Amino acid sequence: MAAEKLRDLSQPIDVALLDATVAAFYGTGSKDERSAADQILRELQNNPDMWLQVLHILSNTQNLNTKFFALQCSVFRPSHVPCYNKIQQKPFMSRKVVGYDDQILEGVIKYRWNALPVEQRDGMKSYISDIIVKLSSDEISFRRERLYVNKLNIILVQILKHEWPARWRSFIPDLVSAGKTSETICENCMAILKLLSEEVFDFSRGEMTQQKIKELKQSLNSEFQLIHELCLYVLSASQRTELIRATLATLHAFLSWIPLGYIFESPLLETLLKFFPLPSYRNLTLQCLTEVAALNFGDFYNIQYVKMYSIFMGQLQAILPPDANIPDAYAQGSSEDQAFIQNLALFFTSFYKAIEFCSIFDIAFLLQSHIRVLESTQDNINVLLLGLEYLINISYVDDTEVFKVCLDYWNSLVLELFEAHHNLDNPAATASLMGLQATWSWAKFRSEVKHVIGGGADQPLSLNQSMPLLPGMVDGLGSQLLQRRQLYAGPMSKLRLLMISRMAKPEEVLIVEDENGNIVRETMKDNDVLVQYKIMRETLIYLSHLDHEDTEKQMLKKLSKQLNGDDWTWNNLNTLCWAIGSISGSMMEEQENRFLVMVIRDLLNLCEVTKGKDNKAVIASNIMYVVGQYPRFLRAHWKFLKTVVNKLFEFMHETHPGVQDMACDTFLKIVQKCRRKFVIVQVGESEPFVSELLTSLPTIIADLEPHQIHTFYESVGHMIQAEPDPQKRDEYLQRLMELPNQARFFAEVFLVLQFCDSDTSTRFAGSIGCSLTRCVLQKWAEIIGQARQSVEFLKDQGVIRTVLNILQ
């Protein structure tokens, strides 16, 4: 009976009965009661006339769940609305009505709004606006009904996307006027403006046509003066924390697109900088300053940018002293403190990376970036170096996302310095790097641009072509580049230490430390870590090219600390060796040879003096990784290459998880790079190494698993392929395949031996002609004989491993 009454929408719906139905859906009653309530609510929402009851429901219910039932819509994407996440966290949303396929009011606004009669549209606009004003006029009701008001704000913005500006031209003036009547109304007006900016500039794709988006953006630009005046008025006159925070959040949403005059030709920047030292507003203010820092439209506002940066750095030193331990502060700080350091990283990287290109005659020109402006005077250089020092310290924070932000900037800065260093001998490239010609060296402009100077409008511009340079210009530019390199020498040295200390794990390393501190074999590749390694490797290679001596000095210094125990940890040794391996090929050959000899010598010494299987496994994995990264050195030093390979053979008998896998993989990598060295008779040798290896093959692979044996055989196959003499090649191949070719024979013999007594098995095994086969069969006969005497013998781990190896 109650259900039929609710389904009858020819008269105003019984709100009390609807409240009871919604309560039953959310209640703790029986499953049947909730299922029945769910069925009724679905039927109501599927009724095309239900939306006509929405205003009646909102006016007569006090139940928040019922209000959301009338308003919410599953097709409205939660990710677009920051406040929506708060709604989801509330207990009463545990079984959200948002799960319904087509909700009421928002569905009508999104899909049927323009089909409604004008009086219904105007009535709904007026009602939503009035109820928002009513609820936000009073402090108590505004705080109590905040979630409901947030939802109404969303509904209003959805209406605006249809009505404004064409059919609601007075919206912005009306909103600004309402904001001046009450601080709580003003706070909600800021929330509406923020939502509107996000809808138009961030979330409009796929929601509106391009023409409509363009129209809304133009309207916001043309009427932003009123919003700008309201924001400045609030920030200068209000003492209310919530209102100031809402205003700063709204400004943050607007700063990325508003005309620059509103930022630099008004008191806005000075006002923001006044709020930065205040803890309640620090993070929001820093987010606003970051948006400003990321802007760059030429050198029109260089003075303002330098002034902003200088004031900011002065304030920052009072908040966070330069000698503060930022990683510890982050680890021990509150969520606000951590957010501050994250925002600080974004500010510095945005300010330093901000760069602008313009086009003259269809040719791309590089204008000065903010960091270039700071390089102009000594005072500016001091605050620039201080900022870089802060950023290096932030880069040590144990947070992956923070480090990614910093790493992205360090990579771009080092690349820029490297290109300048690399092209000092190329006048055209030198000028290009200073921004005086087509900037082909920059990633955004690597594609060819039209060459229109000299009548070649349809011809591609060669990378080596340049605009005419004045006499003496190149010498002056070269001097500037050298000075710039010297300017950054200190920060780059500290950056090398950072890259070495935080080097990501390369793909070749299979031994890792688990969450319990144990050394284990890696079971799954982490693609994020591999991407990070590639970026760090590229950065460190550029840093090595900029100063080989400093790179070598820092690495050897850290390695000596590992040897004397001052800095010994698994992680420190790992990152150091990964960094050493990553710069292969970046030094001159003579320097690289000397450097690598010292590194391997120290690592081998460390392996000798260090106790514990886990420690030795870590050192072994690092030795294997480092030697595998320097094939040029190995090819030039046969004795060292042979020593390394024999050491890998030793590691193939080490049963610690991951060591054997890595030894086989490293062996394959070395053979692929040095295969020719293994098939010729080296000085002091009586036969090629491949022949020596084939003689010892059964012993070398005795402890390997099947998949490891496959890798080993692949490696030897590469060696044999490098043999130019077909006759020798066939001989090596025959010797290599002796063991696999005997596999079928083994299987048949083992089957026979299991049914023979011990003496018969031993005599039969001794009669086999092949020494290798005889050895294996004798071992099998011994195991069978012992097992017949006592089954417990087969439980020994060494016996089990021997049996598995024989069967394989």
Buried (B, 14 or more C-beta within 10 A) or exposed (E): EEBEEBEEBEEEBBBEBBBBBBBBBBEEEEEEBBEBBBEBBBEBBEBEEBBBBBBEBBEBBEBBBBBBBBBBBBEBEBEBBBBBEEBEEEEBBEEBBBEBEBBBBBBBBBEEBEEBEEEBBBEBBEBBBEBBBEBBBBEEBBEEBBBBBBBBBBBBBBBBBBBBBEEBEEBBEEBBEBBEEBBBBBBBBBBBBBBBBBBBBEBBEEBBEEEBBEBBBEBBEEBBBBBBEBBBBBBEEBEBEBBBBBBBBBBBBBBBBBEBEBBBEEEBBEBBBBBBEEEEBBBBBBBBBBBBBBBBEEEEBBEBBBBBBBBBBEBBBEEBEEEEEBBEBBEEBEEEBBBBBBBBBBBBBBBBBBBBBEEEEEBBBBBBBBBBBBBEEEEBEEBBBBBBBBBBBBBBBEBEEBBBBBBBBBBBBBBBBBBBBBBBEBBBBBBBBBBBBBBBBBEEBEEEBBBBBEEEEEEEBEBEBBBEBEEEBBEEBBEBBEEBBEBBEEBBBBBBBBBBBBBBBBBBBBBBBEEEEEBBBBEEEBEEBEEBBBBBBBBBBBBBBBBBEBBBEBBBEBBEBBBEEEBBEBEBBBBBBBBBBBBBEBBEEEEBBEBBEBBBEBBEEBBEEBEEEBBBBBBBBBBBBBBBBBBBBBBBBBEBBBBBBEBBBEBBBBEBBBBBBBBBBBBBBBBEBBBEBBBBEBEEBEEBBBBEBBEEBBEBBEBBBEEBBEBBBBBBBBBBEBBEEEEBBEBBBEBBEBBEEBEEEBEEBBEEBEEBEBEEBBEBBEEBEEEEBBEBBBBBBBBBBBBEEEEEEEEEEEBEEBBEBBEE
